Amino acid sequence: MRKTIHITRLLPAILAAAVAMAIGGAMPSHAQTAEAGPNFPDPARATMPEGVFVNVENLRKLAPGMTKHQLYDLLGAPHFSEGVFGVHRWNYIFAFRETDGGVIKCQFQVQFDKNHLARAFYWKPDSCKNLLAPPAPPPSPTPVATPMMALTLSSDAMFGFDSATLTPDGKANLDQLLSRVQEASHIQDITITGYTDRIGSERYNLALSQRRAEAVRDYLAAHGVSPAAMQVAGRGDADPLVQCDDKQRARLIACLAPNRRVELKGTAKAQM
């Protein structure tokens, strides 16, 4: 005896299925659930197997909890015929340009939870996710020592004639120099060279110019400049700035004044 199945008993189930399909769309047989791990489809079945060049900045914006509309706006439509609204995963094939002109192809999968919000993102191969790393910042330039302004100080304004003892005016001149060097610790090296005029013996002038350079060094060291950063030299009457032929001694001394000098040259460490 056959059982009679009344259509009225099946009607609620048929209506429920119809409503579900109208709201969510048909679930394709290959659509995985939100709890499944990544199961990438065959790339040959993609609408563009060669891959689509994607905006990397858009990929960096992806985050769990995004809606399908937000993902669609950033990535476009999925590249496989797996539906849009009622599925639990979207699959893409993205292409990336290499620096040598080659192309890298990567499969990308978005998985959704039961509320159709993005919950996980997967790459094949997994190394493709490294392509989203921001470029490394350029290396910081190596600080370059900068030349200090070369200074020439008149020894007549620094010392008494035929003397290596700093005068009050000489100390004031060096104080002005110190104020121009904002931080003495930034001085990398400084050379202090003393000179005399041609009056007197070569040996005497060489020793006098050395003592004058040392007097300047000692004063700067006493006011914060590292002694290790300073080198001194006496050049005597070498490298004269002027030539004088006056016979009268007072006039000759006055004429040769530019040759009696102390020169300071060096470099300062670049500010970090």
C-alpha positions as CSV (number, residue, x, y, z in Angstrom):
1,M,0.0,0.0,0.0
2,R,1.5,3.3,-1.0
3,K,1.7,6.2,1.3
4,T,0.0,9.4,0.2
5,I,2.2,12.5,0.6
6,H,0.1,15.6,0.7
7,I,1.6,18.6,-1.0
8,T,0.3,20.8,1.8
9,R,2.8,19.1,4.2
10,L,5.8,20.0,1.9
11,L,4.7,23.5,1.2
12,P,6.3,25.2,4.2
13,A,9.7,23.6,3.4
14,I,9.5,24.6,-0.2
15,L,8.6,28.2,0.6
16,A,11.4,28.5,3.2
17,A,14.0,27.3,0.6
18,A,12.6,29.7,-1.9
19,V,12.9,32.6,0.5
20,A,16.5,31.6,1.5
21,M,17.5,31.6,-2.2
22,A,15.9,34.9,-2.8
23,I,17.7,36.6,0.1
24,G,21.1,35.0,0.0
25,G,21.5,33.6,-3.4
26,A,22.3,30.0,-4.3
27,M,25.2,28.4,-2.5
28,P,27.4,26.8,-5.1
29,S,28.5,23.2,-4.3
30,H,32.2,24.2,-4.0
31,A,31.6,27.1,-1.5
32,Q,33.3,26.4,1.8
33,T,32.0,27.3,5.2
34,A,33.6,30.0,7.3
35,E,35.1,27.4,9.5
36,A,37.0,25.7,6.7
37,G,40.7,26.3,6.0
38,P,41.9,27.7,2.6
39,N,41.0,25.5,-0.3
40,F,42.2,27.3,-3.4
41,P,40.4,26.6,-6.7
42,D,42.2,25.6,-9.9
43,P,43.7,28.9,-11.4
44,A,42.7,27.7,-14.9
45,R,39.0,28.2,-14.0
46,A,39.6,31.9,-13.2
47,T,38.0,34.6,-15.4
48,M,41.5,36.0,-15.8
49,P,44.1,33.2,-15.2
50,E,46.9,35.5,-16.0
51,G,46.0,37.6,-12.9
52,V,44.9,41.2,-12.3
53,F,47.3,43.9,-11.3
54,V,45.9,45.1,-8.0
55,N,46.5,48.3,-6.0
56,V,48.8,47.2,-3.2
57,E,47.5,50.1,-1.0
58,N,44.0,48.6,-1.3
59,L,45.3,45.3,-0.1
60,R,46.9,46.9,2.9
61,K,43.5,48.3,3.9
62,L,41.9,44.8,4.3
63,A,40.9,43.8,7.8
64,P,38.6,41.3,9.5
65,G,35.1,42.6,9.9
66,M,34.8,44.4,6.5
67,T,31.6,43.9,4.6
68,K,31.4,42.4,1.1
69,H,30.6,45.9,-0.3
70,Q,33.8,47.3,1.2
71,L,35.8,44.4,-0.2
72,Y,34.2,44.7,-3.6
73,D,35.1,48.4,-3.6
74,L,38.8,47.6,-2.9
75,L,39.3,44.4,-4.9
76,G,36.6,44.2,-7.5
77,A,34.6,41.1,-8.2
78,P,36.0,37.7,-7.4
79,H,37.8,36.0,-10.3
80,F,36.0,32.7,-10.1
81,S,32.3,31.8,-10.8
82,E,31.4,31.2,-7.2
83,G,28.7,33.8,-6.6
84,V,29.0,37.0,-4.7
85,F,26.4,37.4,-2.0
86,G,25.6,34.0,-0.6
87,V,29.1,32.4,-0.5
88,H,31.5,32.1,2.3
89,R,34.7,32.8,0.3
90,W,35.9,34.9,-2.6
91,N,39.0,33.9,-4.6
92,Y,41.2,36.2,-6.7
93,I,44.4,35.9,-8.8
94,F,46.6,39.0,-8.4
95,A,49.7,39.9,-10.4
96,F,52.6,41.9,-9.0
97,R,55.4,43.5,-11.0
98,E,58.9,42.7,-10.0
99,T,61.8,45.2,-10.1
100,D,63.4,43.3,-13.0
101,G,60.2,43.5,-15.0
102,G,59.0,40.0,-14.3
103,V,55.5,39.2,-12.9
104,I,54.6,37.3,-9.8
105,K,51.1,35.7,-9.7
106,C,49.4,35.0,-6.3
107,Q,46.1,33.4,-5.4
108,F,44.2,35.3,-2.7
109,Q,41.2,34.1,-0.7
110,V,38.8,36.0,1.6
111,Q,36.7,33.9,4.0
112,F,33.5,35.2,5.5
113,D,31.7,34.4,8.8
114,K,28.0,33.6,9.1
115,N,27.2,37.3,9.1
116,H,29.0,37.7,5.7
117,L,31.8,39.7,7.2
118,A,35.4,39.1,6.4
119,R,37.0,36.9,9.0
120,A,40.3,35.6,7.4
121,F,42.6,36.2,4.4
122,Y,44.9,33.6,2.8
123,W,47.6,33.7,0.1
124,K,49.0,31.0,-2.1
125,P,51.9,30.8,-1.9
126,D,52.0,32.1,1.6
127,S,55.1,34.2,0.8
128,C,52.9,36.4,-1.4
129,K,51.8,38.3,1.8
130,N,55.3,39.7,2.0
131,L,54.6,41.7,-1.1
132,L,52.3,43.9,1.1
133,A,55.1,44.9,3.4
134,P,55.8,48.7,3.0
135,P,59.1,49.4,1.3
136,A,62.1,49.8,3.7
137,P,62.9,53.4,4.4
138,P,66.1,54.6,2.8
139,P,69.2,54.4,4.9
140,S,69.9,57.4,7.0
141,P,72.7,59.5,5.4
142,T,76.0,59.1,7.1
143,P,76.8,62.3,9.0
144,V,79.5,64.2,7.1
145,A,81.9,66.4,9.0
146,T,81.5,70.0,7.8
147,P,84.4,72.4,7.5
148,M,84.5,75.2,10.1
149,M,85.0,78.7,9.0
150,A,88.7,79.4,8.7
151,L,89.6,82.2,11.1
152,T,92.7,84.4,11.0
153,L,93.4,86.4,14.2
154,S,96.0,89.1,14.3
155,S,98.7,88.2,16.8
156,D,99.1,91.9,17.5
157,A,95.6,91.9,18.8
158,M,96.2,88.7,20.8
159,F,99.7,89.2,22.2
160,G,102.1,91.9,23.1
161,F,104.9,92.4,20.6
162,D,107.5,89.6,20.9
163,S,105.3,87.9,23.5
164,A,103.3,84.6,23.7
165,T,101.1,85.7,26.6
166,L,97.5,86.4,25.8
167,T,96.4,90.0,26.4
168,P,93.0,90.9,27.8
169,D,92.0,91.8,24.2
170,G,93.3,88.5,23.0
171,K,91.2,86.6,25.5
172,A,88.1,88.6,24.4
173,N,88.8,87.7,20.8
174,L,88.9,84.0,21.8
175,D,85.7,84.4,23.8
176,Q,84.0,85.6,20.7
177,L,85.3,82.5,18.9
178,L,83.9,80.3,21.6
179,S,80.5,81.9,21.3
180,R,80.4,81.1,17.6
181,V,81.1,77.4,18.3
182,Q,77.7,76.6,19.7
183,E,78.7,73.3,21.3
184,A,82.4,72.6,21.7
185,S,81.7,68.9,21.8
186,H,80.8,69.0,18.1
187,I,84.3,70.0,17.1
188,Q,85.9,67.1,15.4
189,D,89.3,68.6,14.9
190,I,90.8,72.1,14.8
191,T,94.3,73.1,13.8
192,I,95.9,76.2,15.4
193,T,98.8,77.6,13.4
194,G,101.0,80.5,14.7
195,Y,103.0,82.8,12.4
196,T,105.5,85.6,12.9
197,D,107.0,88.3,10.7
198,R,110.5,88.0,9.3
199,I,112.1,90.2,12.0
200,G,114.4,88.0,14.1
201,S,116.1,84.7,13.5
202,E,114.3,81.8,11.9
203,R,114.8,79.6,15.0
204,Y,113.5,82.2,17.4
205,N,110.5,83.0,15.2
206,L,109.6,79.3,14.8
207,A,109.6,78.9,18.6
208,L,107.6,82.1,19.2
209,S,104.9,81.1,16.7
210,Q,104.7,77.6,18.4
211,R,104.2,79.2,21.8
212,R,101.5,81.5,20.6
213,A,99.6,78.6,19.0
214,E,99.9,76.7,22.2
215,A,98.6,79.7,24.2
216,V,95.5,79.8,22.1
217,R,95.0,76.0,22.4
218,D,95.3,76.2,26.2
219,Y,92.8,79.0,26.5
220,L,90.2,77.1,24.3
221,A,90.8,73.9,26.3
222,A,90.2,75.7,29.6
223,H,86.8,76.8,28.2
224,G,85.5,73.5,27.1
225,V,87.1,72.5,23.8
226,S,88.6,69.0,24.0
227,P,92.4,69.2,23.9
228,A,92.4,65.9,21.9
229,A,90.5,67.8,19.1
230,M,93.2,70.4,18.7
231,Q,96.6,70.3,17.1
232,V,99.0,73.1,17.1
233,A,101.8,74.1,14.8
234,G,104.3,77.0,14.6
235,R,105.3,78.1,11.1
236,G,107.6,81.1,12.0
237,D,107.7,83.6,9.1
238,A,106.4,81.1,6.5
239,D,103.6,82.0,4.1
240,P,103.8,85.8,4.5
241,L,100.7,87.7,3.5
242,V,102.6,90.9,2.7
243,Q,106.1,91.9,1.7
244,C,107.6,95.0,3.1
245,D,110.9,96.9,2.3
246,D,110.7,99.7,4.8
247,K,114.1,100.5,6.3
248,Q,112.9,102.3,9.4
249,R,112.1,99.6,12.1
250,A,108.9,101.1,13.4
251,R,107.4,101.4,9.9
252,L,108.7,97.9,9.0
253,I,107.0,96.4,12.1
254,A,103.7,98.1,11.3
255,C,103.9,97.0,7.6
256,L,104.5,93.4,8.6
257,A,101.6,93.2,11.0
258,P,99.4,91.0,8.8
259,N,102.1,88.3,8.8
260,R,101.9,88.1,12.6
261,R,98.8,86.0,12.9
262,V,97.2,82.9,14.3
263,E,95.0,80.8,12.0
264,L,92.3,78.4,13.1
265,K,90.9,75.8,10.7
266,G,89.1,72.5,11.3
267,T,85.9,70.5,10.9
268,A,82.8,70.0,13.0
269,K,80.7,66.9,13.4
270,A,77.5,67.0,11.5
271,Q,74.4,67.3,13.7
272,M,72.3,64.1,13.9
